[in-house]
Amino acid sequence: MSVSETNSRYLIVAAWGAMILGMGILLTELATGILNRTLWWPFMWLAYLFMLLTSVWGMKTLLELQGQSEWERNDHLPLRNKSRKNSPAKNLWKLPIEGQMYLLMAIIMLLGALFGKTNTLMLIFALMAGPFIVNGGVSFAMTRRLQIQRHLPERIMAGETVSIDICLENRKRILSCCLVTVEDRIIGPREMLNGKLIFAQVPARQSRTGRYQARFVQRGRYRLGPTRIVSRFPLGIVERGRQMETYDDLLVYPRIGHIATWWKRRISDGQESSRTAQGRSGAHQDEFHRIREYRPGDELRSIHWKTTARRNELMVREYRQNRDRRLLLILDLWTKDAKAGQDIFNRETVENAASLAATIGWGHIQECGPQQLDFVCFGAERTEWIRGSRTDQMHGWLDQLALAEPGKIFSPANIQEEILQRQSGTTRCVLLTTRKEKDYRLVTSTGATESIISQNVMIVEATPEKTAEFFQLETTS
């Protein structure tokens, strides 16, 4: 049992106790008048006020917990894919602050009428009770026989703002729905969001569509749902509604960044020298692709001076890699402790590694096609995406990246074995790791150090400090 569930149970017991105690003492006083006979009148009215406030607090707390229990309980459910859509809706009840003040005044009028034997106050109480009851009934009628449908993309990139459409259908034959609020709960791996829409009117047998926007910062799987449909129409002193068990999933990919051109050539040419220029002609080397705007990190010798003079801005030649280049991309999401992934520094390194892997892999697919990419991820579990050839498999490796979590069950020896099994003479291997590069080196019997990874493997420490020179994430507004 979680701490929040335990606290909720204690709060329910306290609310029931306060309501029973306050109302019990008030009814006893009404029947016997013992406080009126034994206490001085200022203390007597203070006792009445204390019992009244205790009863109102207990009643308000019970009503709020009844409406919130299912909503909060769903936060602990596992993410699912559009499940429980046919589950019955749950009725909700809430007393807003305006309703609490209204109910408090009505109870004061009732107590004044009972203890003061005044018919005028009883008449005022009856006049106040009528609108309170009518408001609850009308608000509940507004939310009956309503159905919602959510429209959203299945996949997006982290940092993007996505529009989510909510279609509200009124299936009542005669009665229109007025001032209906739709509240959507969005639960992610490390954040929780809320979406809210207000529909002014939905005529009978018609539907209306509203839209809200949400920005998903963390990669991973997000669950949308459950959804609340509530209304305070017409007086705003009672809120009634229904909770719809409608769920949808949204997969958020790592952010795609920009890699400097000189560093891309290290991958394609297999060189450790970082900024060496090479010829770009011939069928077996990189071929000219287009002329584009200059970006930081581009070589100065790639500037196309004629186009630069004509357009009055720096333009450079861009080359497309030969499409027969094969890339083995390995992502090592290692952490000292399985719970250390929640640490801010480790989490930043993990997210940077995932974004760098997504940028390298996506760029290689754009240049050479999905058939030329093999992707293996070592983290909390091992996943792979090998030689995707079909269009519907294009996003398979990005799905794995979105859901990858750090772990500590795989050693450098396991990664070496994977590389030896998959690497060939025509395959370039890039290893992105959250470890230190020295972790891939062993001390020999002579005291020297040697790498346990093959020499033609590029090892990249994926910390933000190490990758800042050649890798930048695209800014999002």
N, C-alpha and C positions, 0 to 999 in steps of 0.2 A: 504494500500500500504506500503511495507517495505521500510526501509531506503536505501537499495541497489538499489531497483527499482527507487526510486526518484532520487538518485545520477546519475543513468544511463541515465535517461531522461534529466537531466540538462547537462550531458556530451554530449549527442547527439545534443542538441540545440547549445551548445558552438562549437562543431565541425562543424556543418552546417554553423554557423555564421562566423567562422574563414575561412572556405574554400570559401564561397561566397564573403567575404570582400577582402581576398587576391587576388583571381582571378579577382574580379570586378575591383579593383584598377589597377592591372596589365593590363587588357584589356583596361581600360580607358587611361592609360599612353601610351599604344601602339597606340591608335587611336588619341590622342591629343598631347602627348609629353609635358604635362604641368610640370611634375617634372623635365624633362631635361632642361626646360627653366628657372625654378625658383630656383632650388637648385644647390649648389656647388657640383661638381662631386663626392667627397667622400660621402657626405650625400645622394646623389641620389642613389649610389650603395648600401649604407646601407639600404635605404628604399626598394630598389628592393629585397635585401636579406631578410629583415623582412617579406615582403609580400609573398615571396616564401616559407619561413619556415612556415608561418602561414597557407598557403594553403596546404602544405604537411602534417602538423600536423593534420589539419581537415580531410583530405582524409584518412590518416592512422587510425585515431581514429574511423571514421565511418566504415571502413573495419573490424577493430578488434571487434567493438561492434556488428556488424552484425553476425560475427562468434561465439561470446561468449554468445549472449543473450539467445538462447535456452538452452545452456548447463547450464548457471547459473540459469535460471528460473526453471529448473527441480529439483534444490536443495530443493525447497519449496513444492514439490508435496508430498502427503502422500505415505508411503511405500505400494507397491502393489505386488501381486504375479504373476510374469511373464505376465504382462499386456502390451497392446499396441504393441505387436510384429508385427502386420501387419500395423502399422502406416507408412505413407510415410517418406522416408529419407529426411533430410534437407541438402541443399548445404551449404558448409562452405568456407570461404575465409579469408586468413590471409596474411599479408605482414611481413615476418621476417625481422630482422635487416639488413641482407644482401640485401634484396629486397628494403628496405627503402633507403639505401645508393645508390643502383643502380638507383632507381627512382629519387632521388635527383640530381644525376649527369646528368641524362637524361633531367630533367627539366631545369637545368642550361645551358645545351647545347642548348635547345630550346629557352630560353630567350636570350642567347647570339646571336643566329642566327636571332631572331626577331629584337632585338634592335641594333645589330651591322651590320645588312644587309649582313651576311656572309653565303654563300652557303656551305662552308666547315663544319661549325658547324651544319647546317641543315642536311647535309649528315650523320654526326656522330650521331645526334639524331635519324635519321631514322634507322641506323644500330643498335642502342641500343634498340629502341622500338620493333624491330622485335623479338629478343630473349625473351624479357619480355612477349610479347603476346603469343608466342609459348610455353613458359614455363607454363603459366597459362592454356592453352588448353591441353597440354600433361598431366599435373598434374591432371586435372579434369578427363581426359580419364582413368588414372590409377585407379581411385576410383569408376568408374561406374561399375554397374552390379556385385557388390561384396556382398556377404552374410556372416554373421558371426554366429557362434553357440558357446555358452558358456557351459562348463562342470565343475561342481563343486559339492561338497557334500551339502546336505540339512541342516545338523546340525554339529557343531563342538563345542569344549570346548574353553573358553576364554583363550588367551595366546598361542594357537596353531598356527603354521604356515601352511597354507593350499595352495595347488597348484591349480591354476585355468587354465584350458585349453581353448584356443581360437582357433576355427577352422575357417579359412578364405577360402571361396570358390570363385573362379573366374569363373563366368558364361559367360564370353566373348568367342566368337568362335575362334578368331585369336590372339588378343593382349594379351600378358602377362603383369602382374602387377609387377613393379619393385620399390623397396625401399618404401614400404607401411608401415605406422606406425598405430598401433591400440592403442587407448587410452581409458581405461576403468575407469569409475567413480564409486566409492564405497562410499555410504553415510550410516553412522551408527547413533545410538542414540546420541552419544557425540563425534564423530570423523568422519573425512572424509579422504579417502585414494584414491590413483590413481595407476592404473596398466598400464604398457606400454610395447608393443611388437613391434619389427621391423621385417618385412618379406622382405628378400632380393629379392625374386622372387617367384611369383605364376603363373605357366604356365596356358594357356587358358584351360578351362574345367577341371581343377584340383583344388585340395585344399591342404592347408598346415596347420599344427597344431603347435601352439606355446604355451608356458607355462610361467606364471609369478606367483610369490609367494607373499602372503600378510599375515600379522600377525594381528589378531583381538584381541585387548586388552579388549574391553568392551563387556559385555554381551548385548543381545538384538537382534533386527532384523536389518539386513543390506540389503540395496538395491543396486544391481549392475546394472548400466546403468544410462543414455544412453551411447553408445559407439561411439567414433569418429574414422573414417578411413580417414587418411590424407596422402598426398604425396607432396614432393617438386621436384620430378624427372622431368627433368634431371639436371637443373642448380642450383636449390636451392634458387631461388630469389622470387618465388611465391609459396604459400602453398594453395592447394585446397583440398577439401575433402567432406565427407558426414557424417551426424550424424544419426546413426541407433537407433531407439527407441525400443531397446531390453532390457528387464528387467528380473532379477532373484533375488530371495530372499535367504538369508542365515541366519539361526537362530544360535546364539552363546549362549551356555549354560554357567552358572557360572563355575568357576574353581573348580575342585575337589582337595581336600587336604588330609592330613593324620591326623587321630585322634588317640591319645594315647590309648593303650589297656586298661589301668586302667580306663580311662574315659568312654570307651565303656561299661564296666561292670556296670557303674552307670545307664546306660540306660536299659540294659538287666535285672539287678537284682533289680532296683528300690531303690538303697541305696544312701544315701547322703555321707557315708564314701567313700573316694576316692580310696584308694589303698588296700582295704581289700581283701586278697586272699581267694578263696573258692575252694572246691573240684569240679572236673569236670568229674564226672562219672555218669552213669545211664541214663535211657531213657528219663527222664523228666528234665535233666539238660543239659548243653552244652556238646557236644561231640567232641572228638579229630578229628581234620581236617587234619593237616599236620605239618611238621617241616620246618621252614623258617629261613631266616637270622634275626639277632637281629636288632630292630629298637629302636631309643630313645623313652623312655616311657614304654617299655616292662618291666614286673616284672622280677626280677632276679631269682625268684623261678621257673619261666617258662623255664629256660635254660635247654636244653637237653645236658647233659655233654658228653655222649658217642659220639653223632654226632659232638659236638664241638671239641672234641679231635681228631676225625678222619679227619675233614675238616680244622682244624686249624683256625677256626673262630667261633664267637658266634652264636649258633643256638638255637631257642626257639620253644616250642610247641605252635601251634595255634589251637584254638577251634572254632567250628562252633556253632552258636546259634541254639537252638531248633526251628524248623520251624513253631511251632504253636504260636510263640510270635507275638503279634499284636502291631503295633506302630502307634500312632496318632501324626503326626508331624505338628505343627502349627507355621507359620512364621508371625510375627507381624512387618511389615515395617512402623512404625509410624514416623512422623516428625512433628515438631512444625508448620512449614509453608509448604504449598504445593510446594513453590519454593525453600525451603531450601535444597531439595535433590540435588541441584546443588552445594551446598557448599562442599568444599573438605573434611572436617571432616565428615559431615553427609553422603556424598557419600561413603566414605571409610567404614563407619559402615554398610551401607546398602549392599554394595558389599560383605563385610565379612560375614554378616548374610546370604545372598543368597548362598555363597560358602559353609558355614557350613551346611545349610539345604540340599544342593545338596549332600554333602559328607555323611551326616547321612542317608538320604533317599536312596541313591544309595547303600551304604554298607548294609543297611537292606534288600533291594530287592535282592542283591547278596546272602545274607545268607538265607533269609526266603521266597523269592518270592514276586511278586507284589501284591498277594492277601492279604498280611499281612501289607500293608502300606495304611494309609489314610493321605492325605496331604491337608491342608487348608491354604490359604495365605490371610492376611488382609493388604491391602496397599491402593493404589488409588481406588481399587475395590476389592471385595471378589471373590476369585477363589477357586475351590476345585478339588481334584482328589481322588475318593473314590473307593477302592477295585478294582483296575485294574486287570483284569484276562487274557486279550488277549494280544498276542505278539505285535500287532500293537498299543496297548495302553501303552506300556512300557515307552515311552518317553513323554506321555501327561503331567505329572507333571513337567518334566524338561522344557517343552515348556512354561508352566505357570511361572516357575522360571525365565526363560530368559526374559520374557516380564513384570515381576512384577515391579511396581514403587511405591515409598513411598507415603503415604497420611496421613490424619489426621481425617478421618471421622468415624473411629472405635475406641471405648473406651475399656478399660479393661473389663467392664461389658459385652460388646458384645462377647469378647473372652471367658469369663466365661460361658456364655450361650451356646456357641458352644461346649465347653468342656463337659458340663453337658449332652448335647444331644448325644454326640458320645462316651463318655468314658464308659467302662465297667470294670468288675473285671479282665478280661484277657488282657486288653489294657493298654499299657504303653504310657503316654503322655509326649511329649517334646515340650516346648514352647520357641522358639527363638525370641527374641524381641530386638528392638532398643531403648526401654524405659529403665528406671532404674527399678530395682527389687522393689524398695519401691513404685513405682507407682501402684503396684498390692496389696498394703496393705491399710487398712482403720483404722482410729482411733476409738475405741469403746467408749461407754459412760463412762467407768471406766478409760479411759486414755491410755489403752493398745492398741497395734496394732495387727491386725490379717489379714491374707492373704484372699483376695477375691477369690483366686484360690485354688482348692482342694489340699490337702497336698501331694497326690501321683502324682502331676504334677511337672516335673523338669523345672524350669524357668532358662533360660540362657540369660544373657546379652551378646549381640553379638558384643560388641565393640572389636576391635583388642587387646586392653590391657587386657580385661577380658578373652579372648579365647586363648591368646598366650601360656598359660601353657600346653594346651592339643591339640591345633589345629594349624597345619601349612600347608600353601599352597605349593603345589609342584612347584618347580622352573622350569621355562621354558627357554630354550636357545634361 
